[in-house]
Amino acid sequence: MLAPAVARLIETVTSAHAGQAVVFDADGTLWRGDVGEDFLRHAIHTGLFEASYQRYEHLLTESAARAYAYCVEVMRDQPEAVLEQRCAAFFAERYGGRVFSFVRPLLARLSAAGCPVWICSASPRWSVVPGALALGIPAEQVIGVSCAVRDGKLSGEVEQPVPVGPGKVTWLQRRALAPALAVGNGDFDLDMLAFAKHALVISPPDSHNHLVVEARSRGWPILSA
């Protein structure tokens, strides 16, 4: 059962803003865990990518955007069809049971109100799409770290900006989206949440992270995952 503040927010979105877009972060918002990080580890372990997870962790200490870009840079020359198959199998095996219990009922309510649902994530787009499809969200409504595909293979040249922090807002504007609601769970979602008409923060029970503190100061509802 949703907390009263969350229930009121969803009622407002599905009535006063019926038909308007809603945007979700992916990792930690729709499902438990980080599918981009986990797929990177899996791809390195299985020999799909020649990359270093330690390099990724080091980049995280310098710049989140640079680290997330690295996850796509190492996909250079991967045949897209093969990558799509591997990502789909990985999500089905590792993440199929990680979708939060509130997600499908919430998406059903939004769908009934005619609200198109988008995902805006800092994980590689290819690793997020299988989760989106499993939830009934079209692949073309997924924004993630991406690069051009030439002759069926990934170029590895990351499209800028990386969708993290203000970069998420930039990508929403490029898609001409002014969301009625944005849903996120971390500091890098703050700009996107502030950009939307309404915001909902997803938080683990008893979490006191910076976004939760910010949500309380702004009066944004918080939903414990």
C-alpha positions, 0 to 999 in steps of 0.5 A: 500500500502506498504512503498517503503522500505518494498516493496523492502524487500519483492521483495528481499525475494520472488525473491533472496530467493525464497523457503527459510523459513520465520519466524514470531512472533505471538502476535502483529506481525500477529494479534493485542493482546496477545493470550497467556495472553488473553487465560490464563485470559479466562481459569482462569475465566471459571475455566479451570485452577486453576491459578493466573493471578496476579502470572503471572504478578508478574513473568513478573516483574522478568523474561519474560521467567519464566512468559511465562513458567508459562502459560504452567505449569498451563496447567498440567494434561489438556487433550490435546484434550480438550485444543485444542478445547478450544483454537480453539474456543477462537481464532475464537471468540476473535481473528478472526477479529484481524489479521492485514490487511497486513498479508494474502496478504504477506503470499500469496506472500511468498507462491507463492515464495515457502517460508515455513512460520514458527511462533516462539512465546513466547505464549503457542503453543496450543493457537497459533496453531489455529491462524496459521491454520486460516492463512494456516500455518501448526501446525508443523511449529509453535514453542511456549512454550510447554511441553510433552504430556503423555497419552493424558495429558500435563505434564506441564514440560516446554521444555527449553529454552522458545522461548523468546530473544535468546531462539527463535534463539535456537529453529530455530537452532534446526529446522535447520532453517536459515530464509531468513526473520524474522518478529517481533514487540518487544524487545524479537524478536531482536535476531531472527531478527538479526539471519535472512538474512533480518528483518522486524519490525511491529510497531503500528503507531507512536511507538518509542519502543526500537525495532523501534529505533534498526530497524532504526539504523540497516536499517531494514524496519518498517511496521506500523500495 
